């Protein structure tokens, strides 16, 4: 990994730029560049054939200034230390942006979970939990789902932690099964949040639904939900893709049929519909459309393909979808980039609601969850919109300005121990 595409270097460079605009001396914000705690673990797992494989895992706790550490756990072969540092730092800024009482953390294991059996995946999860157990807890650090992890895996983490503590601790994770203390609306929260923001953006830019088209890169939890919501709003979703490839139709795809196809266990590349062409992910990125929503792994829009983007609006439906170099290209093209800091807030917002429900032993209905989610995410979006226009900067920088100021203010109020 070079300095140019190192996600943590990109984060610190953007922090420097934001601090300069805020007029901060280096001593006022330098602390934000250093995670408070970083843990690397080796995870021995007995495979089904009796052999033992060692996996490498991480948990990075970036900041506890605003509250307990909070952040997802991802299982992916591209997981690395610098990525975990960057994503933990971004979580700190997300929580500050949404005024949530959390700090940022991130964890992950270098693994392709599709190569593991369910029992191997369970053993990996339980051992990883045991290895990071000394630094997590319902008031210390609260994991959540991320790439290739889901409510079932959160249930295993909860059970492992609870067994080690001798009693049930539902608050150790969010995004867990409803029966174990999860929240209604959590699984769909990030994708729903993306749809709320896009609806508000269309309103502000006076884009009618019948004139709006969308292309969605990545059809996991976020991409699928965003596609479904856009389709229900009357937007023509002209292209979607997953790791196998994509499909495109100028007249618009039948998203309900695509979702049913994927949920039945098939890849998008296998989808058939009259008038549909099969495309690569790179071709999807270059699709002529109003909205391009990358909802995949990091850096899918980069220096090599950014110039091919023809969308009027690009919204990051996943973390770090756009590299710093690509961001510059898109800004020069006068493309409106809605950054991950605000676009992906839905998940952490509903995780906060889940934590509140666990602490108070209550359950809100899904209508109430979605109503509160909409209020919180659109308030954050409105603040970023106004700050970016007031300072004549892209929305990403507007989000950094707000978050950095709040984190630095918290640091100033709390002071330095001892």
C-alpha positions in Angstrom: 0.0 0.0 0.0 1.5 3.4 -1.0 1.1 6.7 0.9 -1.2 7.9 -2.0 -3.9 5.3 -1.4 -3.4 4.7 2.3 -6.8 5.4 3.9 -5.4 6.7 7.2 -3.0 9.1 5.5 -6.0 10.4 3.5 -7.9 10.9 6.7 -5.1 12.8 8.4 -4.5 15.0 5.4 -8.1 15.9 5.2 -8.1 16.7 9.0 -5.1 19.1 8.4 -7.1 20.8 5.6 -10.1 21.2 7.8 -8.1 22.5 10.8 -6.5 25.1 8.5 -9.9 26.3 7.5 -11.0 26.5 11.1 -7.8 28.4 12.0 -6.6 25.8 14.5 -3.1 25.5 15.7 -1.6 22.0 15.4 -1.6 21.5 19.1 -5.4 21.9 19.2 -6.1 19.0 17.0 -3.0 16.8 16.7 -4.5 14.2 19.1 -7.1 13.2 16.6 -4.5 11.7 14.4 -3.6 9.0 16.9 -5.9 6.2 18.0 -6.2 5.7 21.7 -5.7 1.9 21.6 -4.9 -0.6 18.9 -5.0 -4.4 19.3 -3.7 -7.0 16.9 -4.7 -10.6 17.6 -3.9 -14.0 16.1 -6.9 -16.3 16.0 -6.3 -20.1 15.8 -9.3 -21.9 14.5 -9.9 -25.6 14.2 -11.2 -26.4 10.7 -13.7 -29.1 9.9 -11.0 -31.4 8.7 -9.1 -31.2 12.0 -6.3 -28.9 10.8 -5.7 -25.5 12.6 -5.6 -22.2 10.6 -4.3 -19.0 12.1 -6.2 -15.8 11.1 -5.1 -12.3 11.8 -7.6 -9.8 13.4 -7.7 -6.2 14.7 -9.6 -3.9 17.0 -8.8 -0.2 16.8 -10.3 2.2 19.3 -9.8 5.7 18.0 -11.5 8.1 20.5 -13.7 7.9 23.6 -14.0 11.7 24.0 -17.8 11.6 23.3 -18.6 8.3 24.8 -18.0 4.5 24.5 -16.1 3.3 21.4 -18.6 2.1 18.7 -17.9 0.5 15.4 -18.4 -2.5 13.2 -16.5 -5.8 12.7 -15.8 -6.8 9.1 -14.7 -10.2 7.7 -12.8 -9.6 4.4 -9.6 -10.7 2.8 -8.6 -7.0 2.2 -8.8 -6.1 5.9 -5.6 -4.4 7.1 -4.4 -2.3 10.0 -4.4 1.1 8.3 -7.9 0.5 7.0 -9.1 -0.3 10.5 -7.4 2.9 11.8 -9.1 5.0 9.1 -12.5 3.5 9.6 -12.3 3.9 13.4 -11.4 7.5 12.9 -14.3 8.0 10.5 -16.6 6.5 13.0 -15.5 9.1 15.6 -16.3 11.8 13.1 -19.7 10.2 12.1 -20.8 10.1 15.8 -19.7 13.7 16.3 -21.6 14.8 13.1 -24.8 13.1 14.2 -24.4 14.3 17.9 -24.4 10.7 19.1 -22.7 9.9 22.5 -20.1 7.5 21.0 -16.5 7.5 20.0 -15.1 5.6 17.0 -13.8 2.0 16.8 -13.4 -0.6 14.1 -12.5 -4.3 14.0 -11.9 -7.0 11.4 -10.4 -10.3 10.5 -8.4 -11.1 7.4 -10.6 -13.8 5.9 -12.8 -14.7 3.0 -15.9 -16.0 4.9 -17.3 -17.6 1.8 -14.5 -20.3 2.1 -15.6 -21.2 5.6 -18.3 -23.6 6.8 -20.9 -22.2 9.2 -19.2 -24.0 12.1 -15.8 -22.7 11.1 -17.2 -19.2 10.9 -18.8 -19.6 14.4 -15.5 -20.8 15.9 -13.6 -17.9 14.3 -16.1 -15.4 15.7 -16.1 -16.9 19.2 -12.3 -17.0 19.3 -11.9 -13.4 17.9 -14.4 -12.2 20.5 -12.4 -14.0 23.3 -9.2 -12.3 22.0 -10.6 -8.8 22.0 -12.8 -9.3 25.1 -10.4 -7.4 27.5 -11.1 -4.2 25.7 -14.8 -4.4 24.8 -17.9 -4.1 26.9 -21.4 -2.4 26.9 -19.9 0.7 28.4 -16.4 0.5 26.8 -16.6 -0.6 23.2 -19.7 -1.9 21.4 -19.2 -3.9 18.1 -21.7 -4.0 15.3 -22.2 -5.6 11.9 -20.1 -4.5 8.9 -18.9 -6.1 5.6 -19.7 -9.8 5.6 -21.0 -9.8 9.2 -24.7 -9.9 10.2 -27.1 -10.3 13.1 -26.3 -14.0 13.5 -22.6 -13.2 14.0 -23.5 -10.5 16.4 -25.5 -13.1 18.3 -22.4 -15.3 18.6 -20.4 -12.4 19.9 -23.1 -11.6 22.4 -23.2 -15.2 23.6 -19.5 -15.5 23.9 -19.1 -12.3 25.9 -22.1 -13.3 28.1 -20.7 -16.7 28.8 -17.4 -15.2 29.9 -19.2 -12.7 32.2 -21.6 -15.3 33.6 -24.8 -13.5 32.7 -26.6 -12.2 29.6 -25.2 -8.9 28.3 -27.3 -7.9 25.3 -25.8 -4.4 25.2 -22.3 -5.7 24.2 -23.3 -5.5 20.5 -25.8 -3.8 18.3 -27.3 -5.2 15.1 -28.1 -8.4 16.9 -31.2 -10.6 16.4 -34.5 -9.1 17.6 -35.1 -11.9 20.0 -31.8 -11.2 21.7 -32.5 -7.5 22.2 -32.0 -6.2 18.7 -33.9 -3.2 17.2 -36.5 -3.1 14.5 -35.2 -1.4 11.5 -31.5 -1.9 12.2 -30.7 -4.2 9.2 -32.2 -1.8 6.7 -31.0 1.4 8.5 -28.0 2.4 6.4 -29.8 1.8 3.1 -32.9 3.6 4.3 -30.7 6.5 5.4 -29.2 6.7 2.0 -32.7 6.9 0.5 -33.8 9.7 2.9 -30.7 11.7 1.9 -31.3 11.2 -1.8 -34.9 12.2 -1.5 -33.9 15.4 0.2 -31.2 16.1 -2.4 -33.6 15.6 -5.2 -35.9 18.1 -3.5 -33.2 20.7 -3.0 -31.9 20.3 -6.6 -35.5 20.2 -8.0 -35.0 16.9 -9.7 -38.3 15.2 -10.4 -38.6 11.4 -9.8 -39.6 10.8 -13.4 -36.5 12.5 -14.6 -34.2 10.8 -12.2 -32.1 7.7 -12.9 -29.8 5.7 -10.6 -27.0 3.2 -10.8 -26.0 1.2 -7.7 -22.6 -0.5 -7.4 -22.9 -3.3 -4.8 -26.1 -5.2 -3.9 -25.5 -6.2 -0.3 -27.5 -4.9 2.7 -27.1 -1.2 1.8 -27.2 -1.3 -2.0 -30.2 -3.6 -2.0 -32.2 -1.5 0.4 -31.3 1.8 -1.4 -32.3 0.3 -4.7 -35.6 -0.9 -3.3 -36.4 2.6 -1.7 -35.4 4.5 -4.9 -37.6 2.1 -7.0 -40.6 2.7 -4.6 -40.0 6.5 -4.9 -40.4 6.3 -8.7 -36.7 6.7 -9.6 -35.6 4.6 -12.6 -32.8 2.3 -11.3 -31.0 1.7 -14.6 -28.1 -0.4 -13.4 -27.1 -2.6 -10.4 -24.1 -4.9 -9.8 -22.4 -7.2 -7.3 -19.0 -8.9 -7.3 -20.2 -11.1 -10.2 -20.9 -8.2 -12.5 -24.0 -6.1 -13.3 -27.1 -5.6 -15.4 -28.3 -2.4 -17.1 -31.5 -1.2 -18.8 -32.1 2.3 -20.0 -35.8 1.9 -19.4 -35.2 0.9 -15.8 -34.8 -2.5 -14.0 -37.6 -4.3 -12.2 -35.9 -4.0 -8.8 -38.4 -6.2 -7.1 -37.5 -9.0 -9.5 -33.8 -8.4 -9.1 -34.1 -8.4 -5.2 -36.0 -11.7 -5.4 -33.4 -13.2 -7.7 -30.6 -12.3 -5.3 -32.4 -13.3 -2.2 -33.0 -16.7 -3.8 -29.2 -17.2 -3.8 -28.3 -16.1 -7.3 -25.8 -13.6 -8.5 -26.8 -10.5 -10.4 -24.7 -11.6 -13.4 -27.2 -14.5 -13.8 -30.2 -12.2 -13.9 -32.3 -12.3 -17.1 -34.9 -9.8 -18.2 -36.0 -8.5 -21.6 -33.9 -5.5 -22.7 -31.3 -6.0 -20.1 -27.6 -6.0 -21.0 -24.9 -7.6 -18.8 -22.1 -5.2 -17.8 -18.9 -5.1 -15.7 -18.6 -3.0 -12.5 -16.4 -0.5 -14.4 -19.1 -0.1 -17.0 -21.6 0.6 -14.3 -19.5 3.3 -12.9 -19.4 4.9 -16.4 -23.2 4.7 -16.8 -25.0 7.9 -17.7 -27.4 8.6 -14.8 -28.5 11.2 -12.3 -27.3 9.3 -9.2 -24.4 6.9 -8.8 -24.4 5.1 -5.5 -21.3 2.9 -4.7 -22.2 0.6 -1.9 -19.3 -1.8 -2.0 -15.8 -2.2 -0.5 -13.4 0.7 -0.3 -11.8 2.6 -3.2 -14.1 1.5 -6.0 -14.0 5.0 -7.5 -10.4 5.8 -7.9 -7.9 7.8 -10.1 -8.3 5.2 -12.9 -12.0 5.4 -13.4 -13.2 8.7 -11.8 -13.1 10.6 -15.2 -15.6 8.1 -16.6 -18.3 9.0 -14.1 -21.2 10.7 -15.8 -23.5 11.0 -12.8 -24.7 14.4 -11.5 -24.7 13.1 -7.9 -22.4 10.5 -6.3 -23.4 9.2 -2.9 -21.1 7.0 -0.9 -23.3 4.2 0.4 -20.3 2.5 2.0 -17.2 3.6 3.8 -14.3 5.2 1.8 -15.8 4.4 -1.6 -14.0 7.2 -3.3 -10.2 7.8 -3.1 -8.8 11.2 -2.4 -7.6 11.5 -6.0 -11.0 10.5 -7.4 -12.6 13.0 -5.1 -10.6 15.8 -6.7 -11.6 14.7 -10.2 -15.3 14.5 -9.3 -15.2 18.0 -7.6 -13.6 19.5 -10.8 -16.4 17.9 -12.8 -18.8 19.7 -10.5 -20.3 16.4 -9.5 -22.1 16.7 -6.1 -20.4 14.1 -3.9 -22.4 13.2 -0.7 -19.7 11.7 1.5 -19.8 8.5 3.6 -19.5 10.6 6.8 -23.2 11.7 6.3 -24.5 9.2 3.8 -23.9 6.1 6.0 -25.1 7.5 9.2 -28.3 5.4 9.3 -26.5 2.3 10.7 -24.9 4.1 13.7 -28.0 6.1 14.4 -30.2 3.0 14.8 -27.4 1.3 16.7 -27.7 4.2 19.2 -31.5 3.6 19.3 -30.8 -0.1 20.0 -28.4 0.7 22.8 -31.0 3.1 24.4 -33.7 0.3 24.2 -31.3 -2.2 25.8 -30.4 0.2 28.6 -34.0 1.0 29.3 -35.4 -2.5 28.6 -38.0 -1.2 26.1 -38.8 -1.6 22.5 -39.9 1.0 20.0 -42.0 0.1 17.0 -40.5 0.3 13.5 -42.5 3.4 12.6 -41.0 5.3 15.5 -37.5 4.1 14.7 -37.7 5.3 11.1 -39.3 8.6 12.2 -36.4 9.3 14.6 -33.8 8.1 12.0 -35.1 10.4 9.4 -35.0 13.4 11.8 -31.5 12.8 13.0 -29.9 12.0 9.6 -31.6 14.9 7.8 -30.5 17.3 10.6 -26.9 16.2 10.1 -27.3 16.4 6.3 -28.8 19.9 6.5 -25.8 21.1 8.7 -23.3 19.7 6.2 -25.2 21.3 3.3 -25.2 24.7 4.9 -21.6 24.6 6.2 -20.3 23.5 2.8 -22.1 26.3 1.0 -21.2 28.9 3.6 -17.5 28.0 3.2 -17.6 27.2 -0.5 -16.2 23.8 0.0 -17.3 20.3 -1.0 -19.7 18.4 1.3 -16.9 16.1 2.5 -14.9 19.1 3.8 -18.1 20.5 5.3 -18.7 17.3 7.2 -15.0 17.3 8.4 -15.4 21.0 9.6 -18.4 20.2 11.7 -17.0 16.9 13.2 -13.5 18.2 13.9 -14.8 21.3 15.7 -17.1 19.2 17.9 -14.4 16.7 18.8 -11.8 19.4 19.5 -14.4 21.2 21.7 -15.0 18.0 23.6 -11.2 17.7 24.1 -10.9 21.2 25.3 -13.8 20.8 27.8 -12.5 17.5 29.2 -8.8 18.5 29.3 -5.8 16.2 29.5 -5.3 13.6 32.2 -3.6 13.9 34.7 
